Amino acid sequence: MDITPASLVDKYISHLTNERRLASLTCISYTKDLNVLIKYLDGITLEQLQPSQVRHFVAQLHSKGLSGRSLARALSAWRGFYKYLIRYQGFSNNPCVDINAPKSIQALPHALSPDETAQLLAFTSNTTLTSRDRAMFELFYSSGLRLAELATLKPVNIDFQDATIRINGKGNKTRIVPVGSKAILALQDWLKQREKLIKPGEDALFLSQRGRAVSARTISYRLKMRALQQKIDHNVHPHVLRHSFASHILQSSGDLRAVQEMLGHSNITTTQVYTHLDFQHLAAVYDSAHPRAKKKADT
């Protein structure tokens, strides 16, 4: 009876195809991941494989450039394979249980420089829609809002006297965020224009031409088009302005906790990744601030 690893993989894929009715592309992916496992067995039987050896396989694959996401998918395929072997082929252990893939490095959006941000916002707001756009984009950059947060704002959320805005963020958590003077002026101008568009019963801060709440998709599109018009050589979307806000504040203040509060992050580790500083900036801060880094004065 043929009980080689390859034959067991064939039986499992047949099971997925004919009994579980998985899509052909899914079965092809499973086959590829299981063939990788077989390749790494190197004389060990499937039944002899130990968790420590699986961890070693994962480490080897990771060192060769396989991403955390790809490894997580492979481990999922391997675990499912062993569940099948235990249920139908008399195996007793699943060596892939409780083994996690390395975390992938989180891709961060490009942060505009302060000069690029100023260039983006340096447009004339002489129409109702350009007045709205300036207010939206100034507020994005001034206060680091998420797209969904900005799209659901209402005029009552703004406190012009304190120059703050109340945000209803993720998890229905409320936070109060400062609003810069340029954003305040842009908002005051927009609120005058808003009266020309608003429909009865509408309470959204930012409106479309039809007088209803502007959609998140429209906000993103208008920002992208404005960046092109202002000759910004990057793919600018709302998250880029949020990231630019966080990076510029952190570079100027170094106050990670304050940035965490303004961004609405529940965990500071999220802020540490999100508001990364480039090495040159860190080195400059170190050279200027650390007592041991400063050069001795000439004597």
Secondary structure, DSSP 4 states (H G I P E B T S, - for coil): ----HHHHHHHHHHHHHHTS---HHHHHHHHHHHHHHHHHHTT--TTT--HHHHHHHHHHHHHTT--HHHHHHHHHHHHHHHHHHHHHS-----TTTT--PPPPPPP-PPPPPHHHHHHHH-----SHHHHHHHHHHHHHHHHT--HHHHHT--GGGEETTTTEEEEE-GGG-EEEEE--HHHHHHHHHHHHHHTTTPPTT---SSB-TTSSBPPHHHHHHHHHHHHHHTT--S---HHHHHHHHHHHHHHHH--HHHHHHHHT-SSHHHHHHHT---HHHHHHHHHHH-TTTSPPPP-
